[in-house]
């Protein structure tokens, strides 16, 4: 049987007692774990700022805290604590945000983490891991949790549509070598991008799908190779268009004195209408078939 998220945490603690599992009343990913790890577990209640302050104190004393809360409250309510207590000191605190982006589906704007990647990557030493699905997440966790730098992780328990390759921080995962379209994506929307890839290929459009596993540090080499070899670059993210993957691409292009024909799929400075997840994807036009349709229209119009 494959290891679960909770199994990975338990294995870490069994091998190294310095790991601490913390939460602000968000145990969904590891409900049965606390009795097994006892003194290595702390639930602070709904107090995200306090939890981050405690995690920083523990890290200063040689511990490696892995903290959990809803992504929107963790990255915004506790932002100053993450920036000042964790970031300035460059402490190895791992920050796991639950239900990021569209995964908050039926919740309203207060619970929608649509700027989390932007604000977390803006903290100088902070790295960002946005797995495509549960398998991708589990493959990357050991590398992320044992890395000496602070990390923000978009928790993603969705089922995988593909078999993922070995994970390496700062390296993207590439599916196909198409030259008509390169689709850059991170996180949950990888699955929809994969569906779009299959539809486009059925229409004789060659597609390169790039899973940007770590938006920071980002794999510039793979992005630049796609820019040089593909006619259209598509960015896909359940995030505001400002500060996320579209902005990361722009930074990479400017830094390397390049330009590209780019089609972004992102939230254009608006929150999404809450509903069941599949309905959100349809209404906001992020479903794979709708993305494929828009890409085909873009190609047709040159």
KOLBAMI-306258 format. One record per residue (C-alpha): residue in three letters; x negated, y, z negated. Coordinates in Angstrom, 3 decimals, decimal comma. Layout:
<sites>
@type:ala x:X y:Y z:Z
...
</sites>
This chain:
<sites>
@type:unk x:0,000 y:0,000 z:0,000
@type:unk x:-1,226 y:3,503 z:0,788
@type:unk x:-2,121 y:5,859 z:-2,038
@type:unk x:0,383 y:8,538 z:-2,960
@type:unk x:-0,369 y:12,096 z:-4,013
@type:unk x:-0,030 y:11,053 z:-7,660
@type:unk x:-2,344 y:8,067 z:-7,074
@type:unk x:-5,031 y:10,392 z:-5,750
@type:unk x:-4,752 y:12,643 z:-8,818
@type:unk x:-4,943 y:9,634 z:-11,146
@type:unk x:-7,957 y:8,247 z:-9,314
@type:unk x:-9,747 y:11,597 z:-9,565
@type:unk x:-9,201 y:11,786 z:-13,322
@type:unk x:-10,193 y:8,153 z:-13,879
@type:unk x:-13,488 y:8,877 z:-12,130
@type:unk x:-14,064 y:12,364 z:-13,563
@type:unk x:-12,443 y:13,521 z:-16,791
@type:unk x:-13,105 y:17,177 z:-15,891
@type:unk x:-10,050 y:17,312 z:-13,614
@type:unk x:-6,964 y:18,934 z:-15,156
@type:unk x:-3,471 y:18,676 z:-13,643
@type:unk x:-1,380 y:21,763 z:-14,363
@type:unk x:2,118 y:22,864 z:-13,421
@type:unk x:4,602 y:25,607 z:-14,136
@type:unk x:7,536 y:23,203 z:-14,425
@type:unk x:7,083 y:21,684 z:-10,948
@type:unk x:6,469 y:17,937 z:-11,266
@type:unk x:8,194 y:16,664 z:-8,121
@type:unk x:4,999 y:15,322 z:-6,571
@type:unk x:3,840 y:13,418 z:-9,674
@type:unk x:6,776 y:12,766 z:-12,014
@type:unk x:5,375 y:9,530 z:-13,458
@type:unk x:1,810 y:10,782 z:-13,836
@type:unk x:1,801 y:12,850 z:-17,092
@type:unk x:2,048 y:9,871 z:-19,512
@type:unk x:-0,896 y:8,231 z:-17,732
@type:unk x:-3,269 y:11,191 z:-18,007
@type:unk x:-2,200 y:12,654 z:-21,379
@type:unk x:-4,744 y:15,343 z:-22,346
@type:unk x:-5,541 y:16,017 z:-18,688
@type:unk x:-2,033 y:17,386 z:-18,078
@type:unk x:-0,567 y:20,782 z:-18,998
@type:unk x:2,912 y:22,127 z:-18,194
@type:unk x:3,048 y:25,834 z:-19,019
@type:unk x:6,735 y:26,236 z:-18,177
@type:unk x:7,852 y:28,804 z:-15,628
@type:unk x:4,829 y:31,038 z:-16,213
@type:unk x:2,724 y:31,086 z:-13,041
@type:unk x:0,465 y:33,949 z:-14,187
@type:unk x:-0,251 y:32,241 z:-17,505
@type:unk x:-1,029 y:28,977 z:-15,731
@type:unk x:-3,570 y:30,631 z:-13,417
@type:unk x:-5,186 y:32,454 z:-16,343
@type:unk x:-5,450 y:29,178 z:-18,252
@type:unk x:-6,832 y:27,408 z:-15,178
@type:unk x:-9,528 y:30,071 z:-14,770
@type:unk x:-10,488 y:29,691 z:-18,441
@type:unk x:-10,705 y:25,925 z:-18,080
@type:unk x:-12,800 y:26,267 z:-14,917
@type:unk x:-15,213 y:28,595 z:-16,725
@type:unk x:-15,684 y:25,764 z:-19,212
@type:unk x:-16,554 y:23,179 z:-16,593
@type:unk x:-13,119 y:21,822 z:-15,721
@type:unk x:-11,550 y:21,565 z:-12,244
@type:unk x:-7,865 y:22,533 z:-12,536
@type:unk x:-5,329 y:21,508 z:-9,881
@type:unk x:-2,292 y:23,746 z:-10,370
@type:unk x:1,237 y:23,316 z:-9,005
@type:unk x:4,223 y:25,626 z:-8,518
@type:unk x:6,583 y:26,785 z:-5,789
@type:unk x:4,424 y:28,389 z:-3,113
@type:unk x:6,243 y:31,715 z:-3,068
@type:unk x:5,902 y:32,307 z:-6,820
@type:unk x:2,409 y:30,877 z:-7,077
@type:unk x:0,912 y:33,011 z:-4,323
@type:unk x:2,818 y:36,238 z:-5,026
@type:unk x:3,863 y:36,383 z:-8,671
@type:unk x:0,412 y:35,153 z:-9,756
@type:unk x:-1,534 y:36,849 z:-6,948
@type:unk x:-3,453 y:39,295 z:-9,144
@type:unk x:-4,501 y:36,464 z:-11,448
@type:unk x:-5,619 y:34,329 z:-8,494
@type:unk x:-7,534 y:37,237 z:-6,977
@type:unk x:-9,131 y:38,568 z:-10,160
@type:unk x:-9,527 y:35,514 z:-12,397
@type:unk x:-10,198 y:32,837 z:-9,775
@type:unk x:-11,383 y:34,729 z:-6,692
@type:unk x:-13,833 y:37,228 z:-8,149
@type:unk x:-15,446 y:34,514 z:-10,286
@type:unk x:-15,332 y:32,021 z:-7,359
@type:unk x:-13,940 y:29,270 z:-9,590
@type:unk x:-13,050 y:25,771 z:-8,285
@type:unk x:-9,322 y:26,066 z:-9,005
@type:unk x:-7,108 y:24,185 z:-6,535
@type:unk x:-3,743 y:25,891 z:-5,954
@type:unk x:-0,973 y:23,636 z:-4,615
@type:unk x:2,102 y:25,442 z:-3,286
@type:unk x:5,341 y:23,445 z:-3,022
@type:unk x:8,011 y:24,009 z:-0,330
@type:unk x:6,025 y:26,535 z:1,732
@type:unk x:7,412 y:28,116 z:4,884
@type:unk x:10,412 y:26,379 z:6,449
@type:unk x:10,204 y:23,561 z:3,893
@type:unk x:12,159 y:25,799 z:1,508
@type:unk x:15,011 y:25,359 z:4,039
@type:unk x:18,227 y:26,046 z:2,077
@type:unk x:16,633 y:28,563 z:-0,292
@type:unk x:16,935 y:32,275 z:0,377
@type:unk x:14,222 y:34,880 z:1,058
@type:unk x:13,008 y:35,008 z:-2,560
@type:unk x:11,876 y:31,381 z:-2,232
@type:unk x:10,427 y:31,586 z:1,292
@type:unk x:6,620 y:31,591 z:1,298
@type:unk x:6,052 y:33,177 z:4,699
@type:unk x:3,006 y:35,298 z:3,868
@type:unk x:1,115 y:32,793 z:1,707
@type:unk x:-1,589 y:31,920 z:4,248
@type:unk x:-2,229 y:35,611 z:4,905
@type:unk x:-2,607 y:36,685 z:1,283
@type:unk x:-4,554 y:33,623 z:0,165
@type:unk x:-7,081 y:33,764 z:2,991
@type:unk x:-7,562 y:37,452 z:2,204
@type:unk x:-9,273 y:36,539 z:-1,079
@type:unk x:-12,987 y:36,324 z:-0,155
@type:unk x:-13,976 y:32,878 z:-1,547
@type:unk x:-10,534 y:31,251 z:-1,131
@type:unk x:-10,152 y:28,462 z:1,422
@type:unk x:-6,794 y:27,318 z:2,849
@type:unk x:-5,613 y:23,790 z:3,722
@type:unk x:-2,335 y:23,389 z:5,655
@type:unk x:-1,842 y:19,688 z:6,408
@type:unk x:0,405 y:18,612 z:9,271
@type:unk x:2,264 y:15,986 z:7,227
@type:unk x:1,857 y:13,676 z:4,261
@type:unk x:-0,746 y:11,433 z:5,922
@type:unk x:-2,838 y:14,426 z:6,956
@type:unk x:-2,543 y:15,853 z:3,441
@type:unk x:-3,603 y:12,635 z:1,740
@type:unk x:-6,586 y:12,279 z:4,087
@type:unk x:-7,809 y:15,760 z:3,214
@type:unk x:-7,172 y:15,939 z:-0,525
@type:unk x:-10,363 y:14,287 z:-1,769
@type:unk x:-12,544 y:16,664 z:0,272
@type:unk x:-10,502 y:19,668 z:-0,843
@type:unk x:-10,248 y:18,740 z:-4,529
@type:unk x:-13,970 y:17,953 z:-4,847
@type:unk x:-15,096 y:21,088 z:-2,989
@type:unk x:-16,773 y:23,677 z:-5,262
@type:unk x:-14,767 y:26,646 z:-3,898
@type:unk x:-11,179 y:27,646 z:-4,742
@type:unk x:-8,569 y:26,246 z:-2,352
@type:unk x:-4,930 y:26,993 z:-1,544
@type:unk x:-3,000 y:23,940 z:-0,307
@type:unk x:0,377 y:24,026 z:1,416
@type:unk x:1,924 y:20,847 z:-0,011
@type:unk x:3,551 y:18,846 z:2,804
@type:unk x:5,317 y:15,507 z:2,124
@type:unk x:6,857 y:15,096 z:5,608
@type:unk x:6,510 y:11,871 z:7,569
@type:unk x:3,709 y:11,649 z:10,126
@type:unk x:4,430 y:11,234 z:13,846
@type:unk x:0,817 y:10,396 z:14,700
@type:unk x:-2,227 y:8,678 z:13,250
@type:unk x:-4,613 y:11,369 z:12,031
@type:unk x:-8,389 y:11,295 z:12,369
@type:unk x:-10,908 y:11,644 z:9,564
@type:unk x:-10,606 y:14,973 z:7,766
@type:unk x:-13,412 y:17,513 z:7,579
@type:unk x:-13,113 y:21,008 z:6,081
@type:unk x:-13,457 y:23,622 z:8,818
@type:unk x:-12,776 y:21,182 z:11,675
@type:unk x:-9,580 y:21,111 z:13,712
@type:unk x:-7,980 y:17,922 z:15,020
@type:unk x:-7,414 y:17,768 z:18,791
@type:unk x:-4,796 y:15,691 z:20,625
@type:unk x:-5,330 y:15,623 z:24,379
@type:unk x:-7,623 y:17,599 z:26,645
@type:unk x:-4,994 y:19,405 z:28,725
@type:unk x:-5,922 y:22,624 z:30,474
@type:unk x:-2,512 y:24,138 z:31,270
@type:unk x:-1,490 y:24,840 z:27,669
@type:unk x:-3,256 y:24,709 z:24,315
@type:unk x:-0,923 y:24,667 z:21,304
@type:unk x:-2,524 y:25,808 z:18,052
@type:unk x:-0,529 y:24,898 z:14,945
@type:unk x:-0,901 y:24,304 z:11,233
@type:unk x:1,305 y:22,647 z:8,650
@type:unk x:4,804 y:21,231 z:8,926
@type:unk x:5,446 y:22,565 z:12,445
@type:unk x:2,785 y:20,235 z:13,848
@type:unk x:5,555 y:17,656 z:14,280
@type:unk x:7,659 y:20,029 z:16,371
@type:unk x:4,601 y:21,057 z:18,383
@type:unk x:3,882 y:17,387 z:19,051
@type:unk x:7,445 y:16,932 z:20,352
@type:unk x:6,978 y:20,001 z:22,570
@type:unk x:3,743 y:18,494 z:23,898
@type:unk x:5,542 y:15,283 z:24,905
@type:unk x:8,324 y:17,233 z:26,674
@type:unk x:5,846 y:19,435 z:28,528
@type:unk x:3,789 y:16,440 z:29,637
@type:unk x:6,965 y:14,820 z:31,010
@type:unk x:7,209 y:17,935 z:33,216
@type:unk x:3,623 y:17,450 z:34,494
@type:unk x:2,182 y:20,204 z:32,244
@type:unk x:-1,125 y:19,191 z:30,688
@type:unk x:-1,295 y:20,015 z:26,990
@type:unk x:-3,991 y:20,226 z:24,340
@type:unk x:-2,532 y:20,136 z:20,821
@type:unk x:-4,820 y:21,511 z:18,100
@type:unk x:-4,052 y:20,859 z:14,446
@type:unk x:-5,684 y:23,764 z:12,576
@type:unk x:-6,012 y:21,829 z:9,344
@type:unk x:-7,881 y:24,599 z:7,541
@type:unk x:-6,922 y:28,113 z:8,660
@type:unk x:-9,847 y:29,114 z:6,461
@type:unk x:-12,552 y:28,171 z:7,208
@type:unk x:-11,214 y:28,045 z:10,743
@type:unk x:-12,739 y:25,984 z:13,543
@type:unk x:-13,795 y:28,775 z:15,906
@type:unk x:-15,651 y:26,421 z:18,252
@type:unk x:-12,556 y:24,355 z:19,049
@type:unk x:-10,403 y:27,467 z:19,487
@type:unk x:-12,909 y:29,136 z:21,814
@type:unk x:-13,241 y:25,949 z:23,878
@type:unk x:-9,455 y:25,940 z:24,345
@type:unk x:-9,471 y:29,637 z:25,297
@type:unk x:-12,150 y:28,989 z:27,915
@type:unk x:-10,474 y:25,909 z:29,374
@type:unk x:-6,700 y:26,516 z:29,094
@type:unk x:-4,437 y:28,893 z:31,005
@type:unk x:-2,036 y:29,600 z:28,109
@type:unk x:-2,673 y:29,623 z:24,347
@type:unk x:0,352 y:29,053 z:22,102
@type:unk x:0,308 y:29,658 z:18,347
@type:unk x:2,944 y:27,989 z:16,161
@type:unk x:3,494 y:28,716 z:12,455
@type:unk x:6,272 y:28,997 z:9,862
@type:unk x:4,816 y:32,281 z:8,649
@type:unk x:5,166 y:35,954 z:9,413
@type:unk x:3,341 y:36,868 z:12,615
@type:unk x:1,117 y:39,223 z:10,628
@type:unk x:-1,869 y:37,663 z:8,914
@type:unk x:-1,375 y:34,030 z:9,884
@type:unk x:-2,517 y:31,946 z:12,850
@type:unk x:-1,702 y:34,574 z:15,491
@type:unk x:-3,869 y:37,063 z:13,574
@type:unk x:-6,593 y:34,458 z:13,017
@type:unk x:-6,695 y:33,835 z:16,781
@type:unk x:-6,934 y:37,587 z:17,432
@type:unk x:-9,827 y:37,861 z:14,969
@type:unk x:-11,663 y:34,969 z:16,629
@type:unk x:-11,165 y:36,456 z:20,092
@type:unk x:-12,295 y:39,940 z:19,077
@type:unk x:-15,297 y:38,612 z:17,170
@type:unk x:-16,408 y:36,749 z:20,304
@type:unk x:-15,454 y:39,505 z:22,797
@type:unk x:-12,839 y:37,384 z:24,548
@type:unk x:-9,178 y:37,682 z:25,433
@type:unk x:-6,450 y:35,191 z:26,334
@type:unk x:-2,871 y:34,801 z:27,520
@type:unk x:-1,131 y:34,124 z:24,189
@type:unk x:2,440 y:33,105 z:23,347
@type:unk x:3,156 y:33,232 z:19,584
@type:unk x:5,865 y:31,321 z:17,729
@type:unk x:6,143 y:33,006 z:14,331
@type:unk x:8,661 y:34,968 z:12,304
@type:unk x:8,625 y:38,480 z:13,706
@type:unk x:8,720 y:40,380 z:10,431
@type:unk x:11,953 y:38,806 z:9,227
@type:unk x:12,919 y:36,079 z:6,803
@type:unk x:14,626 y:32,980 z:8,167
@type:unk x:18,305 y:32,248 z:7,611
@type:unk x:18,579 y:29,534 z:4,906
@type:unk x:20,160 y:26,240 z:5,976
@type:unk x:19,352 y:22,530 z:6,245
@type:unk x:15,887 y:22,143 z:7,752
@type:unk x:16,959 y:20,863 z:11,182
@type:unk x:19,483 y:23,686 z:11,443
@type:unk x:16,776 y:26,220 z:10,530
@type:unk x:14,567 y:24,884 z:13,327
@type:unk x:17,397 y:25,168 z:15,836
@type:unk x:18,651 y:28,585 z:14,730
@type:unk x:15,180 y:30,149 z:14,540
@type:unk x:14,195 y:28,379 z:17,806
@type:unk x:11,247 y:26,420 z:16,417
@type:unk x:12,577 y:22,962 z:17,360
@type:unk x:10,230 y:21,102 z:19,712
@type:unk x:12,596 y:21,137 z:22,683
@type:unk x:13,228 y:24,873 z:22,299
@type:unk x:9,525 y:25,648 z:22,065
@type:unk x:8,890 y:23,539 z:25,181
@type:unk x:11,622 y:25,431 z:27,044
@type:unk x:10,114 y:28,806 z:26,161
@type:unk x:6,620 y:27,650 z:27,120
@type:unk x:7,910 y:26,438 z:30,501
@type:unk x:9,628 y:29,802 z:31,056
@type:unk x:6,393 y:31,624 z:30,196
@type:unk x:4,435 y:29,489 z:32,664
@type:unk x:7,055 y:30,046 z:35,362
@type:unk x:6,838 y:33,820 z:34,959
@type:unk x:3,042 y:33,724 z:35,197
</sites>
